[in-house]
Amino acid sequence: MDIVGFLKSQFICHLLICYIFIVSGLIINFIQLFTLILWPINKQLFRKINCRLAYCISSQMVMLLEWWSGTDCTLYTDPESYHKYGKENAIVILNHNFEIDFLCGWNFCERFGVLGSSKVLAKKELSYMPIIGWMWYFLEIVFCKRKWEEDRKTVVQKLLNLRDYPENFWFLIHCEGTRFTEQKHQISMKVAEAKGLPKLKYHLLPRTKGFAVTVQCLRNVVSAVYDSTLNFRNNENPTLLGVLNGKKYHADLYVRQVIHILIPFKQERIPLEDVPEDEQECSTWLHKLYQEKDAFQEEYYRTGTYPAVPTVPPRRPWTLLNWLFWALLLLYPLFQLLINMINSGSSLTLASFAFVIIIASVGVRWMIGVTEINKGSTYGNNDSKQKQK
């Protein structure tokens, strides 16, 4: 292992990175709180400012993937569609198989300049989480309780609020609702059999209601649907802890405009007006899309590549520059405090510092644990079981 790789694997480096992220995130959350006074005066200015503030937080996570880990992200897509990315509003359908798939989705947004304004459909519990959850609140992220009878009215209202959003945005949506595991897949396929739906090998059944409502509410605002499939070469199993340790992965992201099984690998753009507006028809359309997605996934596992032109979108410097800014701003007072504490020679002071380090270590491990598959949501397990009763 070279000296750089050794340093990246050291826990003290991880603590410093997390210190910068947590302190800068809380500072930004505090600034966002004061932007609320702008909402009744100039809503669009409020939104533009919060897009930039949110970028200061989320880009630090992307920096870890791009610059710290050095993970290669190759995009496979139609060259004609490539030039539209970042220049139009879009709904992005993502598969949900890996611990860092959200991070790769953010990387996709960053490469095309829409990271700060990107939207998601997230579970309500995340809105209470400091930094990311609070950032999302000011970005007008759509939160739901995963109980559709209670969620529908709130989700519709939040989506309709985005119709006059002043920035280009991508609405990222995991239609499966939860991350893929073998246990959830078995339960999901039992539901498919009970409902007479075709079984899928590499995906869970898509949850169609949220997607249908998103299409209905954002019609004439969003221009297209991007169906995105993420995989990692050589059967890599990436984790956030691996990224933090500086481990380099090789991601392949295929953004297809749609693939028809009857005409293999024919690419067509999916204008939103081509997606049915009726909820039942939209549900059928999405199930068909996932059948095609499943067939395509099998082709990737067989060949190890995608049937499109590989492109590596240029890595922009802003994620690194933003992180360096916060590092310079926050590390100096930390080191100054540490020197003063050591010089004081006080046992109580040093013990207090050690206690803070331990608490920070536990906090860092908890934040990483949120992304781990084996500690993921039981939503797919419990909800699917209830449907079979």
Stockholm file with secondary structure:
# STOCKHOLM 1.0

chainA/1-389         MDIVGFLKSQFICHLLICYIFIVSGLIINFIQLFTLILWPINKQLFRKINCRLAYCISSQMVMLLEWWSGTDCTLYTDPESYHKYGKENAIVILNHNFEIDFLCGWNFCERFGVLGSSKVLAKKELSYMPIIGWMWYFLEIVFCKRKWEEDRKTVVQKLLNLRDYPENFWFLIHCEGTRFTEQKHQISMKVAEAKGLPKLKYHLLPRTKGFAVTVQCLRNVVSAVYDSTLNFRNNENPTLLGVLNGKKYHADLYVRQVIHILIPFKQERIPLEDVPEDEQECSTWLHKLYQEKDAFQEEYYRTGTYPAVPTVPPRRPWTLLNWLFWALLLLYPLFQLLINMINSGSSLTLASFAFVIIIASVGVRWMIGVTEINKGSTYGNNDSKQKQK
#=GR chainA/1-389 SS CCHHHHHHTCHHHHHHHHHHHHHHHHHHHHHHHHHGGGTTTCHHHHHHHHHHHHHHHHHHHHHIIIIISCCEEEEEECHHHHTTTTSSCEEEEECCCSTTHHHHHHHHHHHTTCTTTCEEEEEGGGGGSTTHHHHHHHTTCEEECSCHHHHHHHHHHHHHHGGGCSSCCEEEECTTSSCCCHHHHHHHHHHHHHHTCCCCSSSCCCCHHHHHHHHHHHBTTBCEEEEEEEEEGGGCCCCHHHHHTTCCCEEEEEEESCBCSSSTTCBCCCBGGGSCCSHHHHHHHHHHHHHHHHHHHHHHHHHSSCSSEEECCCCCTHHHHHHHHHHHHHHHHHHHHHHHHHHHCCHHHHHHHHHHHHHHHHHHHHHHHTTCGGGSCCHHHHHHHHHHC
#=GC SS_cons         CCHHHHHHTCHHHHHHHHHHHHHHHHHHHHHHHHHGGGTTTCHHHHHHHHHHHHHHHHHHHHHIIIIISCCEEEEEECHHHHTTTTSSCEEEEECCCSTTHHHHHHHHHHHTTCTTTCEEEEEGGGGGSTTHHHHHHHTTCEEECSCHHHHHHHHHHHHHHGGGCSSCCEEEECTTSSCCCHHHHHHHHHHHHHHTCCCCSSSCCCCHHHHHHHHHHHBTTBCEEEEEEEEEGGGCCCCHHHHHTTCCCEEEEEEESCBCSSSTTCBCCCBGGGSCCSHHHHHHHHHHHHHHHHHHHHHHHHHSSCSSEEECCCCCTHHHHHHHHHHHHHHHHHHHHHHHHHHHCCHHHHHHHHHHHHHHHHHHHHHHHTTCGGGSCCHHHHHHHHHHC
//
